Amino acid sequence: MTKTLTLKSLFITAITFSAVSALPGSAAAQDSYAGIYANIGISQLSADLDLSDLDLENNRVDLGQENVKALLVNGRLGYRVNRMLAVEGDVGFGLGGDNFQRTIPVDVNPLGVVNVDADVDLDVKSYFGVFARGILPVSEKFDLFARAGYGTAKAEATATGSTALLPGFSATATESQSSSGFAYGVGAEYHIDARHGIRIDYSSIGNDASFIAAAYTVRF
């Protein structure tokens, strides 16, 4: 609870400063920071998957709750209104995820119930988000920021079962789930020069997903 309040407080403070800076006559409203920017980078997304109701060869298989961690390539396009306020959209696509093995009882005709070796692949397929970003300039080179908006992440599990008792037997079950809703985060950006920089983010999406991202930034 303390962490959430801190993030919200930082975001509200940044937005308040942004509103003041946008008033007519404000020097910040006339600064040179306004304009379009883009990011490209890598992120690690963590999402919870409910695998308690997989259908494997007409058998209900309960693999419980699993947390999948996957690398994504992510891009971001935004518009900086002034030095203290920006709006931006995120997109990310999976580069691979986790894998685990389980032995589960399955009713296989004509053998009856046998132990099947299940190989389970966990992947995060995609991520999308739209945010307002409040920025607190620490120096000309370094910014802290908080952001809030809406995000959605899609994860997928594929279980493939086989057994040595029945050569050639193979069964597959797939489960896809999405985590969507209010998204928020914090981060920092270092400006190498007037156009280029490096940015690090932490963001949370809904109740079941979060990610850490590092990106190269460029202003147009």
C-alpha positions as CSV (number, residue, x, y, z in Angstrom):
1,M,0.0,0.0,0.0
2,T,2.9,2.4,0.8
3,K,4.5,1.8,-2.5
4,T,1.2,2.5,-4.4
5,L,0.6,5.8,-2.5
6,T,4.2,6.9,-3.3
7,L,3.8,6.3,-7.0
8,K,0.4,8.1,-7.1
9,S,1.9,11.0,-5.1
10,L,4.8,11.4,-7.4
11,F,2.5,11.3,-10.4
12,I,0.1,13.9,-9.0
13,T,3.0,16.2,-8.1
14,A,4.5,15.9,-11.6
15,I,1.1,16.6,-13.2
16,T,0.6,19.7,-10.9
17,F,4.0,21.1,-11.9
18,S,3.1,20.4,-15.6
19,A,-0.1,22.3,-15.4
20,V,1.6,25.3,-13.8
21,S,4.3,25.2,-16.4
22,A,1.8,25.3,-19.2
23,L,0.2,28.6,-18.1
24,P,0.6,31.6,-20.4
25,G,3.9,33.4,-19.7
26,S,5.5,30.5,-18.1
27,A,9.1,30.1,-19.2
28,A,8.8,26.3,-19.1
29,A,5.9,26.4,-21.5
30,Q,8.3,27.9,-24.0
31,D,11.1,25.5,-23.5
32,S,12.8,23.5,-26.2
33,Y,11.7,20.1,-24.8
34,A,8.3,20.0,-26.6
35,G,8.1,17.6,-29.6
36,I,7.8,14.0,-30.7
37,Y,10.1,11.3,-29.3
38,A,10.6,7.6,-29.8
39,N,12.1,4.7,-27.8
40,I,13.3,1.3,-28.8
41,G,14.5,-1.3,-26.3
42,I,14.2,-4.5,-24.4
43,S,11.9,-5.4,-21.5
44,Q,11.3,-8.3,-19.1
45,L,7.6,-8.8,-18.5
46,S,6.3,-11.0,-15.6
47,A,2.7,-12.3,-15.8
48,D,0.6,-14.7,-13.8
49,L,-1.2,-17.6,-15.7
50,D,-4.0,-19.7,-14.3
51,L,-3.4,-23.2,-15.6
52,S,-6.0,-24.9,-13.4
53,D,-8.4,-26.0,-16.2
54,L,-6.4,-27.2,-19.2
55,D,-8.1,-29.6,-21.7
56,L,-5.6,-32.3,-22.6
57,E,-7.1,-35.1,-24.7
58,N,-10.5,-34.4,-23.1
59,N,-9.0,-34.5,-19.6
60,R,-9.2,-31.6,-17.2
61,V,-5.6,-30.9,-16.1
62,D,-4.8,-28.7,-13.1
63,L,-1.3,-27.3,-13.3
64,G,-2.1,-24.5,-10.8
65,Q,-0.8,-20.9,-11.0
66,E,2.4,-20.2,-12.9
67,N,4.4,-17.0,-13.3
68,V,5.9,-16.5,-16.7
69,K,8.9,-14.2,-17.3
70,A,9.6,-13.3,-20.9
71,L,11.8,-10.9,-22.9
72,L,10.1,-8.5,-25.2
73,V,11.3,-6.0,-27.8
74,N,9.4,-2.8,-27.1
75,G,8.8,0.4,-28.9
76,R,7.3,3.7,-27.7
77,L,6.1,6.8,-29.5
78,G,5.3,10.0,-27.5
79,Y,4.8,13.7,-27.6
80,R,6.4,15.9,-24.9
81,V,4.0,18.8,-24.3
82,N,6.6,20.7,-22.3
83,R,9.5,19.9,-19.9
84,M,7.1,18.4,-17.3
85,L,4.4,16.6,-19.2
86,A,4.2,14.0,-22.0
87,V,1.8,11.5,-23.5
88,E,2.9,8.2,-25.0
89,G,2.0,4.8,-26.3
90,D,3.9,1.5,-25.8
91,V,4.0,-1.7,-27.8
92,G,6.0,-4.9,-27.1
93,F,6.3,-8.4,-28.7
94,G,7.6,-11.5,-27.1
95,L,11.1,-13.0,-27.8
96,G,10.6,-16.2,-25.8
97,G,9.5,-17.3,-22.3
98,D,9.7,-20.0,-19.7
99,N,9.4,-23.8,-19.9
100,F,8.7,-26.5,-17.3
101,Q,7.9,-30.2,-17.1
102,R,5.3,-32.1,-15.1
103,T,4.1,-35.7,-14.9
104,I,0.3,-35.8,-14.8
105,P,-2.3,-38.6,-14.7
106,V,-4.4,-38.7,-18.0
107,D,-7.1,-41.2,-19.1
108,V,-5.7,-42.6,-22.3
109,N,-7.6,-45.2,-24.3
110,P,-7.2,-48.1,-24.3
111,L,-4.7,-48.1,-21.4
112,G,-6.8,-46.2,-18.8
113,V,-5.2,-43.7,-16.5
114,V,-1.5,-43.4,-17.2
115,N,1.2,-40.9,-16.2
116,V,1.9,-38.5,-19.1
117,D,5.0,-36.4,-19.3
118,A,3.9,-32.8,-20.1
119,D,6.2,-30.2,-21.5
120,V,4.8,-26.7,-20.9
121,D,5.9,-23.6,-22.8
122,L,5.0,-20.2,-21.3
123,D,5.2,-17.1,-23.4
124,V,4.2,-13.5,-23.3
125,K,2.9,-12.7,-26.8
126,S,2.3,-9.0,-26.7
127,Y,1.9,-5.8,-24.6
128,F,0.2,-2.5,-25.4
129,G,-0.2,0.6,-23.3
130,V,-1.2,4.3,-23.4
131,F,0.1,6.7,-20.7
132,A,0.3,10.3,-19.5
133,R,3.7,11.0,-18.1
134,G,4.6,13.6,-15.4
135,I,8.2,14.6,-15.4
136,L,10.3,16.0,-12.6
137,P,13.6,17.4,-14.0
138,V,16.5,16.9,-11.7
139,S,19.0,18.6,-13.9
140,E,19.5,19.4,-17.6
141,K,20.8,15.8,-18.1
142,F,18.5,13.8,-15.8
143,D,14.8,13.4,-15.3
144,L,12.6,11.3,-13.0
145,F,9.1,10.6,-14.0
146,A,5.8,8.8,-13.1
147,R,3.1,7.8,-15.5
148,A,-0.4,6.4,-15.4
149,G,-2.8,5.1,-18.1
150,Y,-4.2,1.8,-19.5
151,G,-2.3,-1.3,-20.5
152,T,-2.9,-4.9,-21.6
153,A,-0.6,-7.9,-21.8
154,K,-1.3,-11.3,-23.4
155,A,0.3,-14.5,-22.2
156,E,0.0,-18.1,-23.5
157,A,0.7,-21.6,-22.2
158,T,1.1,-24.6,-24.4
159,A,1.3,-28.1,-22.8
160,T,2.3,-31.1,-24.9
161,G,1.9,-34.6,-23.4
162,S,3.5,-37.9,-24.3
163,T,4.0,-41.3,-22.7
164,A,6.4,-44.1,-23.3
165,L,3.6,-46.6,-22.7
166,L,2.0,-45.5,-26.0
167,P,4.5,-44.7,-28.7
168,G,3.3,-42.0,-31.0
169,F,0.8,-40.6,-28.5
170,S,0.8,-36.8,-28.3
171,A,-1.8,-34.4,-27.0
172,T,-1.6,-30.6,-26.8
173,A,-3.5,-28.1,-24.7
174,T,-3.3,-24.3,-25.1
175,E,-4.4,-21.6,-22.8
176,S,-4.3,-17.8,-23.5
177,Q,-5.0,-15.1,-21.0
178,S,-4.8,-11.3,-20.9
179,S,-4.2,-8.9,-18.0
180,S,-5.7,-5.5,-18.7
181,G,-6.6,-2.4,-16.7
182,F,-5.1,0.6,-14.9
183,A,-1.4,0.8,-15.5
184,Y,1.2,2.9,-13.6
185,G,4.9,3.2,-13.3
186,V,8.0,5.2,-12.5
187,G,11.4,5.6,-14.2
188,A,14.4,7.8,-15.1
189,E,15.9,9.2,-18.2
190,Y,19.4,10.4,-18.9
191,H,19.9,12.8,-21.8
192,I,23.2,12.1,-23.6
193,D,22.7,15.3,-25.6
194,A,19.7,17.4,-26.9
195,R,18.3,14.5,-29.0
196,H,19.5,11.2,-27.6
197,G,19.2,9.5,-24.3
198,I,18.8,6.3,-22.2
199,R,15.6,5.5,-20.3
200,I,14.7,2.9,-17.6
201,D,11.1,2.1,-16.6
202,Y,9.2,0.0,-14.1
203,S,5.4,-0.5,-14.9
204,S,2.5,-2.5,-13.5
205,I,-0.5,-3.6,-15.5
206,G,-3.8,-4.6,-13.8
207,N,-3.3,-7.1,-11.1
208,D,-1.3,-9.8,-12.9
209,A,1.5,-8.3,-14.9
210,S,4.5,-5.9,-14.6
211,F,7.7,-5.2,-16.5
212,I,11.1,-3.6,-16.4
213,A,12.3,-1.9,-19.6
214,A,15.5,-0.3,-20.8
215,A,15.5,1.8,-24.0
216,Y,17.4,4.1,-26.3
217,T,15.5,7.4,-26.8
218,V,15.6,9.9,-29.6
219,R,13.8,13.2,-30.2
220,F,12.6,14.4,-33.6
